[in-house]
Amino acid sequence: MKRLLLLALAAGLMLPSAAQNAGRIYRTEAAPYDSRHDADARNRQDDKAYIRFEPVAATTRDGLRVAAQQIDIPYAWTDGCVYLHLENVGSAYTLALDGRAVAEVEDPVTPAEFLLTPLVHEGPNLISLTLRPSRTPQLQEGTPPTERPRFADCYLYMQNRRSVADFTVALRPDSTRRFGILDLAVVVRNAYNYDEPVTVGYDIYSPQGRLLDFSIVERTVAGRSADTLRFAPHVYGAYDNRWESDGSNPPLYRVMLFLRRDGAYKEYMPLRVGFRDVEFRDGRFYSFGRPLELREASCNAASDREATRARMVALKRRGVNTLRPDAPQPAWYYELCDELGLRVIDRANLNAPRGRGDRTVGGTPSNDPALAAEYLERVKAMYYRSRNYTCVIAYELGGASGNGYNMYKAYQWLKSVERSRPVLYGDAAGEWNSDL
């Protein structure tokens, strides 16, 4: 039956343009849980708002490589917002739902999320990926192949029309540098056509398990719009729980986001955050006012979480305290770095060494304006998925890829959204688009 579905899809691959409002989105990767207990345990066994996406790959009569899965969408999902999370697809791809185009993605490495709401319907929905050569293969010529299984960590999930659309979280010193302050901004969304109240709350627990603060706020949000709620409570005793790479298990605070609707608590999002104070000035990193010596190593995710942990532990035993991946990694990679106290300089999947010394227009992909949109897409995807991890202390525009217009635009965009962490680029060669 699955084979027939793939063949039927291939017969109609002249896809119409994507439906309005469906397509790729950029936000924090945080699928909610139904209950606090499941959120604490990271348990999705009985989660009715979460479905694993495990497509079956086949080659059609026309030589096309297609991976697809038929998903039965329950009625309750049709009144919500439906998202698809994809990673480790292994090639560039065209995403379609029931033969209707959703998005074209050239980057085979960086995880991506898509809004499917305008296209999904109750009952069987065929989600398909046409696996094809990238139209911009030169941008990842220097990216090593991944060790992870294809389609690892792919899933669909549903959120209510009144929900958390995005958030940023950090635990930093306050202005007096005597206490910590939780810097939490929550974007709430109302996807209905009319004004609706949205109630969002959080609580924060110390690394020792003590409840430190909680708050619940209701905000009326206009139809088809979003609003941002900001919280900034003081966290006392934070300096006794500093997140530094010197310790074997640096302390992490537990923060839980949740919604309340019609008197019931919904959509729990569990977060872990460390009390960090990393500054970058005069070309050097400082941690809590002291110069920070970065002992770096290149490190990408291994085949699974446990193998990656073993790799990181071995590096830390050798004195390494900072990792430089070649491209964005799975979410659990950054979670492991948070837990182990390993700092990360995150890098966009831009590894284009061809012609890197040629500064003529088009002489290198980084100086070809026709590729500017793809450069920005990769930098945006990197930033939004890793910005809330304590371990990330800086961003890197890419590997050794020369310099030019596209890297200038990428630097400008990243600096416009990230005000505290530096943006680095080794091939800037003294030009202005690197903070180091």
ABEGO torsion letter per residue (X at the ends): XAAAAAAAAAAAABBBBBBBGBEBBBBBBBBBBABAAAAAAGBAAABAABBBBBBBBBBBAAGBBBBBBBBBBBAAAAABBBBBBBBGAGBBBBBBBGGBBABBBABAABBBBBBAAAABBBEBBBBBBBBBBBABAAAAAABBBBABBBGBGBBBBBBBABBBABBBBBBBBBAAGABBBBBBBBBBBBABABBBBBBBBBBBBBAAGBBABBBBBBBBBBBGBBBBBBBBBBBBGAAAABBBAABABBBBBBBBBBBBBGGBBBGBBBBBBBBBBBBBBGGBBBBGGBBBBBBBBBBBBBABAAAAAAAAAAAAAAGBABBBBABBBBAAAAAAAAAAGBBBBBBBBBBBABGAABABBGABAAABAAAAAAAAAAAAAAAAAAAABAABABBBAEBBAEBEAAAAAAAAAAAAABAABBBBBAAAGGBAABAX
